[in-house]
Amino acid sequence: MRPGDRNGDGGDAARWPVPADVAVPALLALAQLGGTWLLAGALDRTAWALVWAGVLGGAGALVWRRRAPLAVLAATSAVGAAAALAVHDADVLVGGVAECVALFSVAVRRDRRTAVAAALAVWAVTFLAFLPVRHGVADVLVAELIDGGAYLVILALGQTRRQQRARRRALAGRLAAGDAERRDAAAAERRRLARDLHDVAGHHLSAVAVHSTAAARVRDPAVARGALAAAAATGREVLAALAHLVDVVDAVDADAGGRLDRLLPPLCDGLARLGVPVGLEFEGRARRARPETVTAAYRIAQEALTNAVRYAPGAAVTVAVRYAPGRVRIEVVNTAPDPARAGGGGLGGGRGIDGMRERAAGVGGTLAAGPEPGGGWAVRADLPPGAPRRGPGWPEFLDGAVAAFCALLPGLLAFLPPDPIVRDPSPTLAALVSVGVAVRAAPLWWRRRAPWRTLAALVALDLAWSAAAAAFAPVAWAVLVVGSPASMIAVYAVARHAGPRGARTWPAPLVAAVPWAAGLTAVIAVDPDGGRPGDLAFGVLVGGGGALLVLTPFWAWGRAVALRAGRWEAGALETVEARAAEAVRAERHRIAIGLRGSVLDHATRLVRTAEAGAAAPAAEAPAALERVAGHARAALADMRALLDALDN
């Protein structure tokens, strides 16, 4: 069996069920039979035979849910509906249970339209099967809200899982195509370095060669000395730029772990060693971003620093990285250039800003560049740390469904007959309870983006609710108990989404249990017969301990999902990035050897010859200019040969 078959990606290729395919239905059947025994009480032999037939039939069909999800969903729905109609008891867990597992398999393995249609069909079948055993409109509304909310959540979870699998397959493809990935990275780096070589050296060395040759023919000492001074200044700029290209532009090191606070210091330190006054600032909590964002930020900072060296020689440069919710801002700002060294402008090819803007747009960010008051220049890029959103998707749909479910369910159970929690409420109490449960569920919308804040908001609201219930209407605390799924979801969100794998999320169940201990203790305290110390201790123990027993499994579930979801993807991304970085480093090493062996040598001789000629007697200036032009032409020839070698 191929690995993809075990994970459910092999379609119908697998012939036999794997252990997980059998274990889940077996556990589900045991849970259904045990729950029916507890809830339904005594059933006659005929009813129990129908229950066993329905449960085992639905669970047995689930064995093939990975290979034929639509057929299995149809089978479980038919068996569950028939058994529910035959038994005619709402407390019997025979219908609507196996269908949830089958629907999840459909949502994972089929497209959105098919999955939505399947969810609606299952909802309709369940509604019709249990309609004869409902007791009035209120019972139907509550039951259908629970069923519909469950099916919507299952649908969203399955489609989210489907998208995650698609991302994993793409990553696996990138890993399998490692050679192509390295070749592409090396080719991209060759193109960039070839462009920088041409921009850095080609134009200026050509200008030195032409200008020096022309000035040597004039035979005017003043013109010759001016040409030598210009050649020396231009040569120094070319040397500085080439040294920057060779020694400063380091590859994105895989050991940096995708962190700009580890990548940018070597870049800025290298420029500082060349005499460029560079400052580096970080604001906010440094965090890991996806490799594409890190690379784009690094390249933008690199290009902006290169432009500052080219166009504003002698100017102080500040690089600032500011972390904010949902974005990383990169700022490179230089002061006005030193007038004594301003002749170095024009080293670039004029495409730097457009290239930086394209890099930012490529990861879903924006870039602005322009002059600063006082004659300086600034480049500012805002980049998203994660993948750019193209609009609301299944995660947002799931968040909205969860918040709506947690708001509607307590409200319906609080007031709807036949067994409302709050009996004969006043209009004020009904309005307060309705608004309270809606406000309490609202923070769940942000559970992915700010899980700890969501949990803190929920705890604060629950404490306020418990205090109000104890002071004015103790029965309202029962509404809070019915709304406990909100606390379970918030604890799961902290464990799943709060930080990297090593983040400390274990206090989440303890924090979430505080309102339950405080609420039950407060209700007991205001009871005329429950104010004794032993009763209060009982409230703390039962409220807090019971909440921990319920909430801790949700925390463990969230941590397990976080570890499973993050470990492989993070490792795959780091592997892809490391392979590409290795190819980039090799390409830079190859070019650095060529530059150090030829172009830099001729550029150094050009500067020394020009400086010596400018200090020599005027009669020797024309000969010095001819030698300068010769070194410039030799450097150009070696550079062209290196560029030709890059294309091969």
N, C-alpha and C positions, 0 to 999 in steps of 0.2 A: 504493500500500500504506500502510495506517495504521501509526503508530508501534507500536501494540500488537501488530500482526501480526509485526513484526520481532522483538519481544521474546518472542514465543511466547504472547501473551495474546489473540490474535485468533481462537483456535479454528480453525475450518475456513474462515475468511474469505479467507485468503491462498491463491492458486492456484498460485503458482510458488515454488520454493525461493529463499531468499536466499543470498548467498555463504557465510555461516557454516554454513548447513545442508549445503552441499556440501563445504566445506573440512574440517570435522571428520571425516566419513567417509573422505575421500581420505587424510588423514594417518593415520587408524586403519588403513586397508588397507595402506599402505606399511609401517607399524610391524609389522603382523601378518606380512606376507610377509618382511620383513627379519629379524624375530625367528625365524620358522620356518627360514629359510635358515641362521641361526647355530646354532640349537639342535638341529634335527632332522638336520642334515647332508645326506647324499645321499638323495634320494627318487627313486623311479622316475617315469616320465612319468605313469602313471595317478594316483599319489599327488599329484603336483604339480598335475595337472588338477583333482583333487578339492579341493585346497587353494585354488587360484585361484577355483574356482566357489563354494566356501563363503565365502571372504573377501569376494569382490566381491558375492556375493548379500546377505550380512549388511550390508556397508557401504552397498550401494545402497539397501537398505530404510531405513537411517538418515536418508536425505535427507528423508523425510516424518515424522520422529519428532515434530516440533512439532505437526503437524496431526492425526495419528492415532497417538498414542503406544502405545495398547494393541495395535492391529493391528501396528505395527512391532515391538513386543516379541515378540509371538507369531511373527512372521515370522523375526526374527533367532534366536530360540530354536530354531525348527524347522530352519532352515538350518544353524545351528551344530551342533546335535545330530546331524543327518544326516551332515554332513561329518566330525565327530569319529568316529562309528561306522564310516564308510566307510574313513577313513584308518587308524584303529586305532593311533594313536601319541600318547602323552601329551605329547610335546615339540612337537607341531604346534599353533601358535596359531591354531586355526580355530574353536573353540567356546568360549563363555563370555566373549568379549571384546566383540563388538558388543552383546551383551545388557546389559552394564554401562551403556553409553551410553543404550540404549533404556530400561532400568529407571530411570535418573536422570530421563529425560524424563517417564516415568509418575509418578514421585514428585513432580515439580514441578507437574504439570498435573492430577493426580487427588487425590481425598481420601485420608485415611489408610487406611481400610479397603481400598480398592481397591489402593493402593500396597503394603500389607503382603501381600495375597493374591498380587499379581504377583511380589513378591520370593520368596515361598515357592514359587511355581510355577516360576520360573526356577531356583531352587536345586535343586528336584527333577529338572527336566529335565537340568541339567548333571550332577548326580550319576549319573543313569541312563546318560547318554551316555558318560561317562568311566569308569564302573565296570568295564567289561571290560578296560581297560588298566591298572588299578591292581594293585600288587604287594603284596598282603597287607592285613591290617586296619590296620596302622600307617600305610601309605601312604594308605589311604582316610581315616583320621582327620585326618592332616595336610592332605590336599588339601581335605577338606570344611570343616575349620576355616578355611583360607585363603579358600575360596569363600564360605562363610557369613559370615565377618567382612567380606569385601569387599562382599557384597550388603547387609548390615546398615548398613555405613557409607554406601554409596550411597543407600540408602533414607532414612537420617536426614539426609544432606546435601540430598537432593531436597526432603524435607518442610520442612526449615529454609528452603531457598530459596523454597518456596511461601509460607511464612509471611512471609518478608521481602517478597515481591512483594505480598502482601495489605496489608502496612503501607505500602508505597509507593503502592499504589492509593488507600488511604485518605488519604494525604498529598496525592496528586494531586487527589483529590476536594475536599479542604479548600482547596487552592490555586485550583481552578476555582470553588469557591463563596466566593471572597474577599469579595464584597459581603455575603453572608449572615454570614460570619465577623465582619466589621466591625460589622454591625448587631447581632449577638448580643453582641459585646464592649461596644459602646456602651450597649445596653439593660441589660446586667448592671451596668455602671458607673453608669448613671442610677439604677437601683434601690438600689445601695449608697449612693450619695451622697444620694439622697432619704431613705433610712433614717437616715444619719448626720446630715443636717440636722435631721430631726425629733427625733432623740435629743439632739443637741447643743443646739439652740436652742428647739425647740417647747415642751417641758415647762417649762423655766426662764423663758422669756419670758412664757408664760401665767401662771406663778406670780407673777412680778413684777407683771404687769398687775393680777391679782386682788388680791394682797396690798396693793399700793400704793393701789388704789382704796378698799379696805376701811379701811386705816389713815387715809387722808385724811378719811374720814367720821367717824372717832372724835373728831377734833379734840383729841387728847391729844399735847402736845409730845414727851413721852418715847416714846410709841408711834410718832410720826411720825419721830423721829430714828432709832429702831431699825429702822424699815422702810426708811428711806433708806440706812442702813448696809448692811442686807441686800441691798437692790437694787443698790447699788454693787458689793458683793462678787460677787453673782450675775452682774451684767453683765460684770465683769472675767473671770469664768470663761467666760462665753459668748463674749466677744471672743477670749480665748486659744484656745478650742476652734475657733471659726470661722477664726481665723488659721491654726491648724494644718491645718484642712481645706483652705484655699485655697492656702497657701504651702508646706506640708511634704509633703503626700501627692502625691508625684510619680509619674508613670507609670513602668511598667517599661520602661526605655529599651533599645531594640534594640542600641544601641552597647555596652551593658554585656556583651553576649555571654553572657547566661545565667549570670552569676557573681554570687553574693551579696556577695562582697567588693567589688564595684563598685556594687551597688544599695543596700546598707544605709547606707554612710557619708553620702550626701546626706540620707537620712531622719533619721538621728540628728543631723547637723549642723543641720538645720532646727529640730529641737526645742531644741537647745542655744542657737540664736539667740533662741528665745522664752523663755529663762531656765530651761529644764528641764535639770538635771544628768544627762546621758546618757553612759554609757561603752560602747564597742564593742570586743569581743574576738573574735579568730579563733584557733582551735586546729586544728592539722592542716594538711595540704596542700589549699589551695583547688582545687576541681575543678569542671568543667562538669557540670551536671545537666540533665535534660530540662526543657523550658519549664514543664510543669505543676507540677513540684516547685519550681522557682524562684519561680513566681507564688504557690504556696501558702505557701512559706516567707516571702516578702516580705509577703503579706497578713496572715499570723499575727503577724509582728513588728510590722507597722503597727497591727493591732487591739490587740495587747497594750500597745504604747506609748500608744495613745489611751486605753485603760482606765487606765493608770498616771497619765496627766495628769488624767483625770476624777476618779478615786476616791482618788488619793494625791497631791494637789498639794503641791509642795515636796519630794517624796521623790526620792532619787537612784535612777536606773534603770540597770541593766546589761544590755546585749544581748550574748549570746555565741553564736557559731556554731562548732560542734565537728564536724569531719569525721572520720568513722570508717569502717572497711570496711563497705560495704553500707548506710550511713545518714548522714544529716545531721541533727544535733540543733540546734534553735533554742531558746535560753533567754532569757526576758525576766523579770528579777527586780528588784523595787523594794523599797526599805526602807520602814519605817513612815512614814505621811504626817506632815507638819508639823501639829501640833495647831492652830497659829494660822491655818492655811489649810484645815482639814479640812471646812469647810462647803461645799465644792464637790462633794461626792459626790452621786450621783444623776443625773449628766448622761447616762448611758447608758440604753438601753432594756432591759437585762437579757438580751440575746440574743448578746452578744459571744462568750462562752465556747462556747456551742453552735455559733455560726458558725465559730469557729476549729477546733473539733473536727470539724465537717463537712468543712472544707477539708482537714484532715490525713487523714481517712478517705478522701476522694476520690482521693488519690494513693497510697493503701495505707499510710499512716502512722498514728501514734497521738499523742494530745495529753493532757496532764494539767495541771490548774491548781488551785492551792490556796494556803492561807496558809503563810507561812514563820515560823520561830521569830523572835520579836522584833517581830512585827506587820507584816511585809512580805507580799508576794504574788509568786508565781512562776508562769510559764507555760512549759511544756517540751513541745516537739514533736519526735518522731523521724520523719523522712521518708526514704523510699528514693530515692536519686539516679536510679535507673532505673525502668523500668516494673515494677509489682509482679508478682511471680510468683504464678500460681494453682496451683502444683504442678509436679512434674517434667514436662518436655516433651521434644521431640525433641533440643534441645541436651544435656540431661542424659543422655538415652538414648545419644546419640552419644559423649559423654565416657565413659560406662560401657563401651560396646562397644569403644572404642579402648583403654581401660586393660586390659580383659579380653583383647583380641586380643594386645596387646604382652606380656602376662604368659603366655599359653598357648602362643603360637607358639614362642618360644625353648625352653621346657620340653619341648615335644613333639619338636622337632628335635634336642634334646640327647640324648634317651635312646631314642627309638623306632627300631626297625629299618625298612628294611634298612641304612641308612647313618647310624647315630647319631654325633653329634659326640663325645660322651663314651662310650667303650667300657668295659664292665665296671666301672662306678663302684661305689665302696663305698657302703653305705647313708648314711653321714655326708655324703659328697660329693653324692650325689643329693639329699638333703634340703636341704643348703646351697644348691645351685644352684636348686632349685625355689623355696625361700623367697626367694632373691636376686632371681630374675626377677620374682616377684610384688611384692616391695617396690619394685623399680625401676620397675614400671609404675604403682604407686599414685599418685604425684604428678600423673600425667596427668589425673586427675579434676578437678584445680583449674587446668587449663591456661587456661581462659577468665578466671577470677576473679583469678588471681595468676600470670601467665605467666612473669615473670622468676623468681619463687620456684620455680616448677615446673622451669624450666631449671636453676637453681642446684642444686636438690635432685638432679636427674638427673645433673648433672656430678659432684657430690660422690659419689654412689653409684657412678658409673662409674669414678671415680678409685680408690675403695676396692676395687671389683671388680678393676680392673687390677692393683693392688698385691697383692691376695690371689692372683690367678691367677699372677702372676710368682713369688710366694713358694712356693706350694703345688701348683698344678695349672695349668701354662701352657695346657693344652687348654681350660680354662674361658674363656679369652679369646675363643675362637671362638664360644662361646655369646653373648658380648657383641656380637660382630659380627653375628650373626643377629638380635639384638634392636635393631639400628640404627634401625628405624622409629620407636622411641620418641624418639630424638634428632631425627629429621626432624619429627615431630609437635610436639615442644617448640619447635623453632626456628620453625616455621610459626605456632605460637600466640603467640610473642613478637611476630612481625611483624604478626600480624592483630589482636591484642587488647591490646597493651601501649601504652596511652596514645593521645592524639590523633594526627592525621595527621602532625604535625611531630615526633613523638617519635623519639628516636634508638634504633633497634632493630638497626642494622647490626652491632653487636658480637656479636649472638646466634650466628651461625655460627662466629665465632672462638672464643667461649667453649665452644660445644658440641664443637669439634674438639680441644680440649685433652686430654680423656681418651683419644681415639684415638691421638694422637701419643704420649702418655705410656704408654699400654698396650702399643702395639707395640714401643716402645723398651725397656720393661721386659721384655717377653717375649724380645726379642733379647738383652738384657743377661744374662739368666740362662741362655741357651743356651751350652753349652760352646764352640761354634764361632762365637759371634756377639757377643763382647764388645769387638771392636775399635771405635775411634772412628768409623771410616767406616761400620760397621754401625749404630752408634747414630744417626748423622746420617741414615742411610737410613731408620731407623725413624721419626724425627721428620718427615722429608720425606714419606714415603709415608703414614704414619698421619694426620698433620695435613693435608697437602695433599689426600690422597684424601677425607678427611672434608669439607674445604671444598668440593671439587668436587661432593660429593653434597648437602651441606646448604645451600649458597648458593641453588640454585634453589628450595628450599622457603621460604627467607626472602623471595626475590623474589616468589614466589607469594602469600605472606601479605600482603606490602605492597601488591601489586596489588589483592587482594581488599579490604583495609582502605580503600584510597583509593576504590575503586569503590563500596563499601558506604556509606562515611561522607560523601562529598562531596555527593551529591544530597540525602540525607535531612537532613543538617545544614543545607544551604541552604534546603530546603523548610521545615523547622521555623523557621528564623530568619525567613523571609519571612512565614509565618503569624503568628509572634509580633510581627513588626514591624507588620503590618497591624492586628492587634488593638490593639497599643500606640498606634498612630496614632489609632485611633478613640477610645480611652480618653483620650488627651491632649486631643483635640478636645472631648470631653464635659466634661472638667475645666475647660478654658479657658472654655467656655460658662457653666458654673456659677460659676466664679470671677468672671467679669465681672458676673453678676447679684448675687453677694454683695457685691462691692466697691461696686457702684453703689447699693445700697439697704439690705440688711439690716445690713451692717457700719456703715454711716453712722448708722442709727437706734440700733444698739446702742452706738456710741461716744457719741452724744448722751445716751443713757440714763445711761451711767456718769458723764459730766461733770455732768449735771443733778443726779444723786443725790449726788455728792461736793460739789457747790456748795451744795445744799440742806442737807446735813448740817453744813456749816461756817457757814451763814447763821443769823440769829436764829431762835429757836423759832417765832415767829409766821409765818415764811415757809415752814415745813416742809410744811404741808398743800398749799399751792400747788405746791411742788416735787414732792410726791408725785403730784399730778394730771398734771404735765408728764412725770414718769417713766412713769406708766401710759400716757400718750399715745404716748410713744416706743416702749414695749414693744408696744402694740397695732399701731403702724405697722410695726415690725419684723416682727411676726407676719403682718400682712397681706401685706407684700412677700415674706416667706418662702413663704406659701401660694401666692402668685401664681407664684413661681419653681417650686415643686413642681408646680403645675398645668401650667406650661410644659414641665416635664420629661416629663410624661405624654403630651404631644402630639407 
